[in-house]
């Protein structure tokens, strides 16, 4: 069997699991946390899979067979080599121990030039800062009306917030897919035929059902340790602001970016705002929390840069294997 095909299958399979298991918690984490008390895991998984199938079908139809929504325009298709499968393998390892690293950097770094990687990094840094700023301002305003740590939702609004989680999670999940499917589709031809599209959809759906079955896995802790993320009201507000920021960058240009950095920036701004507005919530608890997440991102970026340098300056010039 052609080794290129073997590397392609391995790389795609590992990337699919790693990206969905790691990054999907950004979008589905609050959904899982706020809904698992009320619905069976397979009901939630089925809903997420339905949105995913529609999103992939729309991207495939709108972008001439390209499910990445045009995010790989600056990263042309390459014949898959052994080292392309190393990146998602590393990501899989980090996912299993609960580190929220950027899948965009870890996976696409094996394919992108140093110039493209630099532009991706700059866009992601701006995304982190913008998300933190928007979240801080938004939750300063929110905190003037509600206390997410202590206030309970009035009974007459319970139904509204529970339904709002479904809608906001669906929109966020769609917008996120339009960004991060590129991290998996990079292993595939840029135009998929219908048969390959159906295979991809089936594999993604199977992964989603597994992720919901294990309730997000170790990486879900990043979401659960933040204030109020188990509550429908808090989850809805997070979803709307996060989706809005991602949608802005989606429309800005076709350059890939780290949604992980945007998500962690949003949680950072949110926690700082809640701590600023509530005397009961100490800043001494917040800074170690957000600092830990930031260090994990920097660690993932360091690994990504190491992969790029190794591929471009060691592996390819020496033509190993």
Secondary structure, 3 states (H helix, E strand, C coil): CCHHHHHHHHHHHHHHHHHHHHHHHHHHHHHHHHHCCCCCHHHHHHHHHHHHHHHHHHHHHHCCCCCCCCCCCCCCCCCCCCCHHHHHHHHHHHHHCCCCCCHHHHHHCCCCCHHHHHHHHHHHHHHHHHHHHHHHHHHHHHHCCCCCCCCCCCHHHHHHHHHHHHHHHHHHHHHHHHHHCHHHHCCCCCCCCHHHHHHHHHHHHHHHHHHHHCCCCHHHHHHHCCCCCCCHHHHHHHHHHHHHHHHHHHHHCCCCCCHHHHHHHHHHHHHHHHHHHCCCCCHHHHHHHHHHHHHHHHHHHHHHHHHHHHHHHHHHHHCCC
